Amino acid sequence: MKSIITGGAGFIGSHLCERLVAAGHEVIILDNFSLGKKSNLKKVKDKITIVKRDIRKIKRLLNWEPKISIDKGISMFLKNANVTKANSV
Protein backbone atom coordinates (compact mmCIF):
# COMPACT_ATOMS: atom_id res chain seq x y z
CA MET A 1 0.00 0.00 0.00
CA LYS A 2 1.28 3.49 -0.87
CA SER A 3 0.64 6.29 1.63
CA ILE A 4 1.34 10.04 1.71
CA ILE A 5 1.67 11.84 5.05
CA THR A 6 1.70 15.64 5.15
CA GLY A 7 3.57 16.98 8.14
CA GLY A 8 5.34 13.63 8.31
CA ALA A 9 8.49 15.00 9.94
CA GLY A 10 6.63 16.20 13.02
CA PHE A 11 6.23 14.21 16.23
CA ILE A 12 2.91 12.57 15.36
CA GLY A 13 3.59 12.23 11.64
CA SER A 14 6.96 10.57 12.16
CA HIS A 15 5.50 8.01 14.54
CA LEU A 16 2.69 7.33 12.10
CA CYS A 17 5.31 6.92 9.38
CA GLU A 18 7.23 4.37 11.46
CA ARG A 19 4.06 2.34 12.02
CA LEU A 20 3.12 2.38 8.33
CA VAL A 21 6.63 1.35 7.25
CA ALA A 22 6.58 -1.47 9.81
CA ALA A 23 3.25 -2.60 8.33
CA GLY A 24 4.84 -2.77 4.87
CA HIS A 25 3.54 0.50 3.38
CA GLU A 26 5.45 2.53 0.83
CA VAL A 27 5.46 5.96 2.52
CA ILE A 28 5.91 9.43 1.05
CA ILE A 29 6.43 12.33 3.46
CA LEU A 30 5.46 15.86 2.45
CA ASP A 31 6.82 18.44 4.89
CA ASN A 32 8.21 21.96 4.70
CA PHE A 33 10.27 21.36 7.88
CA SER A 34 9.13 24.61 9.48
CA LEU A 35 8.15 22.61 12.58
CA GLY A 36 9.12 19.04 11.75
CA LYS A 37 12.65 17.71 12.03
CA LYS A 38 14.58 15.37 9.76
CA SER A 39 15.94 13.73 12.91
CA ASN A 40 12.39 12.50 13.67
CA LEU A 41 12.67 10.31 10.56
CA LYS A 42 16.09 8.78 11.26
CA LYS A 43 14.69 5.28 11.94
CA VAL A 44 12.99 5.09 8.54
CA LYS A 45 14.82 7.60 6.31
CA ASP A 46 16.19 4.86 4.04
CA LYS A 47 12.76 3.27 3.63
CA ILE A 48 10.66 6.33 2.72
CA THR A 49 10.51 9.13 0.16
CA ILE A 50 10.86 12.62 1.65
CA VAL A 51 9.58 15.56 -0.37
CA LYS A 52 10.26 19.03 1.02
CA ARG A 53 7.13 20.97 0.06
CA ASP A 54 4.69 23.37 1.67
CA ILE A 55 1.12 22.11 1.26
CA ARG A 56 -0.08 25.72 1.35
CA LYS A 57 1.61 26.29 -2.03
CA ILE A 58 -0.51 23.93 -4.09
CA LYS A 59 0.91 24.91 -7.48
CA ARG A 60 4.44 24.02 -6.40
CA LEU A 61 3.18 20.89 -4.67
CA LEU A 62 1.60 19.61 -7.88
CA ASN A 63 4.85 20.03 -9.82
CA TRP A 64 7.15 17.86 -7.70
CA GLU A 65 8.99 14.88 -9.06
CA PRO A 66 8.34 12.04 -9.12
CA LYS A 67 4.79 12.87 -10.05
CA ILE A 68 2.37 10.75 -8.07
CA SER A 69 -1.35 10.84 -8.50
CA ILE A 70 -4.29 8.97 -7.06
CA ASP A 71 -4.61 6.89 -10.22
CA LYS A 72 -1.03 5.67 -9.78
CA GLY A 73 -1.73 3.72 -6.64
CA ILE A 74 -1.96 6.09 -3.69
CA SER A 75 -4.00 4.15 -1.17
CA MET A 76 -3.93 6.59 1.72
CA PHE A 77 -3.44 10.36 2.04
CA LEU A 78 -3.00 11.37 5.68
CA LYS A 79 -3.20 15.11 6.35
CA ASN A 80 -1.21 15.68 9.48
CA ALA A 81 0.31 19.10 8.78
CA ASN A 82 -0.54 21.84 11.25
CA VAL A 83 -1.31 24.58 8.71
CA THR A 84 -2.49 27.06 11.34
CA LYS A 85 0.74 26.78 13.31
CA ALA A 86 2.85 26.79 10.15
CA ASN A 87 1.23 30.03 8.98
CA SER A 88 2.48 31.81 12.08
CA VAL A 89 6.12 30.84 11.48
C-alpha positions in Angstrom: 0.0 0.0 0.0 1.3 3.5 -0.9 0.6 6.3 1.6 1.3 10.0 1.7 1.7 11.8 5.1 1.7 15.6 5.1 3.6 17.0 8.1 5.3 13.6 8.3 8.5 15.0 9.9 6.6 16.2 13.0 6.2 14.2 16.2 2.9 12.6 15.4 3.6 12.2 11.6 7.0 10.6 12.2 5.5 8.0 14.5 2.7 7.3 12.1 5.3 6.9 9.4 7.2 4.4 11.5 4.1 2.3 12.0 3.1 2.4 8.3 6.6 1.3 7.3 6.6 -1.5 9.8 3.3 -2.6 8.3 4.8 -2.8 4.9 3.5 0.5 3.4 5.5 2.5 0.8 5.5 6.0 2.5 5.9 9.4 1.1 6.4 12.3 3.5 5.5 15.9 2.5 6.8 18.4 4.9 8.2 22.0 4.7 10.3 21.4 7.9 9.1 24.6 9.5 8.2 22.6 12.6 9.1 19.0 11.7 12.7 17.7 12.0 14.6 15.4 9.8 15.9 13.7 12.9 12.4 12.5 13.7 12.7 10.3 10.6 16.1 8.8 11.3 14.7 5.3 11.9 13.0 5.1 8.5 14.8 7.6 6.3 16.2 4.9 4.0 12.8 3.3 3.6 10.7 6.3 2.7 10.5 9.1 0.2 10.9 12.6 1.7 9.6 15.6 -0.4 10.3 19.0 1.0 7.1 21.0 0.1 4.7 23.4 1.7 1.1 22.1 1.3 -0.1 25.7 1.4 1.6 26.3 -2.0 -0.5 23.9 -4.1 0.9 24.9 -7.5 4.4 24.0 -6.4 3.2 20.9 -4.7 1.6 19.6 -7.9 4.9 20.0 -9.8 7.1 17.9 -7.7 9.0 14.9 -9.1 8.3 12.0 -9.1 4.8 12.9 -10.0 2.4 10.7 -8.1 -1.3 10.8 -8.5 -4.3 9.0 -7.1 -4.6 6.9 -10.2 -1.0 5.7 -9.8 -1.7 3.7 -6.6 -2.0 6.1 -3.7 -4.0 4.2 -1.2 -3.9 6.6 1.7 -3.4 10.4 2.0 -3.0 11.4 5.7 -3.2 15.1 6.4 -1.2 15.7 9.5 0.3 19.1 8.8 -0.5 21.8 11.2 -1.3 24.6 8.7 -2.5 27.1 11.3 0.7 26.8 13.3 2.9 26.8 10.2 1.2 30.0 9.0 2.5 31.8 12.1 6.1 30.8 11.5 
